[in-house]
Amino acid sequence: MSTATFTSTQTAGLSYTENLGRAARAFLQALLAVTPEAKPAAAVQEKRDVASIAQLYRLARSYDSIQPNLAQELRAIAARN
């Protein structure tokens, strides 16, 4: 025979305004939380995008004399970003 235990915080005695205050504080903490990794990750993504666009233009240049429609399509894809 086994038994299970359940522990939780007591919230039954809290009033509506106490719950609302706790929710507002938690919301503000989540809203104002800033991670230091956010800026470098965005810069890396931007460099990767520039490199990908340049690669598409180089690829389009190689197909310019063989398949001009494909080259134009590659340029259009690169221009979207």
N, C-alpha and C positions, 0 to 999 in steps of 0.2 A: 504494500500500500504506500502510495506516495502523496505528498502534499505540495501544493504550489502556493507561492507567496506573491503578492502583488503590492508594490509600493508606488505611491504617487504623491504629488504635492497636493496640499489641501486648497481647493479653489471654491469650495461650497460657501465659505463665509465671506468671500469678496463681494464688494458691491459693484454695480455697473460702472461707476466712475473709476474705481480702482482698476478694473479690467480694461477700460478704455485708456487709462493712463499708461498701463503696461504695454498695451498694443501700440500706442503712439510712440513710446520710447523705443520699442523694438523696431518700429518702422523707421524712425529717424536714424537709429544706429545702422540699419541695413542700407539706408539711403546715403548716408555720409561715409560709409566704409570705402576706403580707397586702397587698392592693392598696388604695391610698387612695381609689379610685373606688367601692369597694363600698358604703360607707355612704350617700353622696349618692344613688346610683342606687336604693337601697331606699326612701329617703325620697320620691323623685320618684314611684316606683311606688305608694306608699301614697297620696299626694295624688291621683294619677290614679284610683285605685280609689274613693276617697271621692267624687270628682267624678262618676264613672260611676254610682255608687249613687244619688247625689242626682238625677242626670238620669233614672234609671229611675223614681224616685218621682214626679218632676214629670210624666213621661210617663204614668204610671199615673193620676195625678190628673186629667189631661185626658181620659182615656177612662172615668172613673168613671161618668158618667151615660149614656154611649153604649153601651159594652161592658163591663159590670162583670166578666165572666169574664176578659177580656184584662187589665183593670186588676189583678185579683187575681193573675194569672200574672206580670205585671211586678213586682209587690211580692214574690212568692215568689222570683223570680230575684234581686232586689236583696237579699233576706234571706239568700240562700246565701253571699254574700261577706262 
